[in-house]
């Protein structure tokens, strides 16, 4: 399994810190613990005296950064490189090199002129923080070790190579295309591009593809076992067989559509619908059918249906009291992440500022998603520590990453007040390779407490945070009358799936498209699926490429 | 008994400085003692984050670190390099808002 990102490895202590630790051990950290106080919003700071402002013991100044020496507790200032009294202090007294930044409660070495890190110091900060709210269980989560077994990534979901080979060798000799196997156009059955686009994604999502092509949902057995003739996974299985059969003529998912209509009567129209809604309803239906069986749940309660195994993630929501810093944490399951466009609502202040608005990007949206958000004064929440309603700050982060990450960009704005809906057409950049590490709960929570080398949620380190994109669903046109197209990335080549038409396209086309749903899969699964038999081009002749045209 | 020597009291450098606190220092002390400074700091932090200033500074820091090499930069370096840029790029509306808050505070804190 991959090792954790080296961004957060414990840095080696400088010589002076090491010497300090040797001589003094933890007693300095423990003594200073009494001075830690939690500022509003959850940061930790040093409070030397309740009434007096910090004054430098060398110059009595009250400006600049202040440090407290860990050996003699004298307070020193550092105004500039010329007026650096904390350095002066360490030069006049040997052994007094390590001090604590008063504003931030972080370690500083005056000889190295740099911040230094010690897990023991951070532990004492965090302990104080936790103990400060002794009335409830805040923070205990972070130091608690999960006793449940570590989740193992099972690549390929017990891929049964032999079974797959049997399917694939029924080649269509007339096929000229050198496309990878499994690429087949889907006929539009009347405004069903929303369905076709999502189906193309599911047909090529590595966990789902491997699951269905390994015959894990066997139609005969299913029919025998359940009296309920309606089974969406069976229809999906049928579709997989058809699409991966080698036949290149566009396929009409009529059976599937009919089946889906029967499951959701209110959506059984020929009207244009939302692809994201369809995607969520698909996952629901798969879960409904598969999640009910007795083998469905693991020891820790996680559902084992294929929809959950592929897409299930956990979001962490922290609400911090703006008055006392107490934080309460909840976890919510999620099957996708809906993101607001970040430069959407600009206040007049922003327009006046000199800084030019950055281009919209996925990273920007994720930053916005995990940014601390001040809740309005009409949303005061009850703080257990203060025992009254207070203003609060909310921050989201990701506790558990799924195998397949789906990002939904909220381009359709529905305003209840003005009773109108509109589509936001702004272009959004997105990377092909994405590292989700900065958005994990461990990274976000770590940042909140300052620069700490305290390990939060040790569980997370065994899951990879690197993802590769494999599908993009784009929307063009207006809210009521638009068109969905999916771009698939197979073996590093992009293919445009526009209903029945499949064409090879360049990267630039995909980058310039207006993304609506983006699907990223864990890097290892992506690379493994590129090597799979299923992706080998079938034709032996290196034909010039012929776009698949179908009749609709 | 006579005083053995008539001489002025030994000048203490600390006393000298404490004798005449500047107006700036007086205001600063008043702000801190009343807790207003902490509130203003939080307000300032919020505004600077909202306006994107913090992200700009982060980007500048990253650029600098990339240029110099991760192991060749100390926090003092960064502070020294970024401070002038940071000070210069604070949006005017934020300055105005804080000045207004400080003025209001002074008016209310000064006895008539």
Interface residues (C-beta under 8 A of the other chain):
Chain A: X39 X40 X41 X51 X53 X59 X60 X62 X65 X78 X80 X81 X84 X108 X112 X113 X114 X115 X347 X349 X350 X352 X353 X354 X355 X358 X367 X371 X374
Chain B: X14 X17 X18 X25 X28 X29 X32 X33 X38 X42 X46 X49 X50 X51 X52 X53 X55 X56 X74 X75 X76 X77 X79 X80 X89 X91 X92 X93
